[in-house]
């Protein structure tokens, strides 16, 4: 995927999810979402035009509700605070 295409897809992800959701991601959630979106692009043969908004939202929900839910993030912050 060309850099310009990658930037276009990143802007689309930002438009779909919104800056607040992106900015509120914990570092683990952000890395996991990046991985999920890379996998999604691979599944679409790196044709970002064929990726739907629903698929982007679905990957976001997968990360924030199942892989690294907010409870995990809060627990990690609590554990780091107590170190």
N, C-alpha and C positions, 0 to 999 in steps of 0.2 A: 504494500500500500504506500503510495506516495505521501510525502509530508503534507502537501496541500489537502489531499483527501482525508488524511488523519485529522488535520486541524478542522476541516469541515464537519467531520463526524463528532469531534469533541464539542464543537459549538452546538451541534444538534442535541447532543446529550445534555448540555447545559440548558438549552431552550426547553427540552422535555422535562427535566427534573427541577430546574430552577436553581439559582445561585445559593439560596438558603439551605436546601437539602445537601448540595455539594459541600458547602462550607461547614456544615454540621457533622460531616462524616468523621469518625475516629480514624486514625491512621490505618488500623487493621481493616476497617470497613472500606476505606478508600482503595487500599491495595487489592482487596478482594473484588471490589466493583471493577477496577481496572482489568483484573484477570477475567472476570465474567464477561465484560464487554469485548475483550480480545477473543475469547472463545465464541462469543456470539458472531463477531465479524468473520471468524474462521468458518463457522457453520454456514455463513452466507457467501462463502468464497471471496471474502474481503470486498464485497460489493455493498457498501454502506447504504446505498439507495434502497436496497431490498429489506433493510432492517426497519421494523415498525416501531412506533412510539410505545406500543403496548409491550413489545419485547424489551425495550430499554427499561421501562417501568418495572417489568417483571424481574429483571436482573437486579434492579435496585432493591426491590422488596425481598428477593431471595437473600441478599446480603444483609439487609438491615433487620429482617424479621427471623431469619433462620440460621444463617452462618455466624454472623456477629450481631445478635440482637442488642438493643439498648441495655438490657440487663447485664450482658457480658461486659459492655463498655463501662458501665457504672461500677461493676465489681472490680474490673481491672484498675480503674482510677482509685477506688477505695484501697485496694491492696498496695498500690504504689504509694499512696498517701501514708499508709501505716508502716512503710519500710524505714 
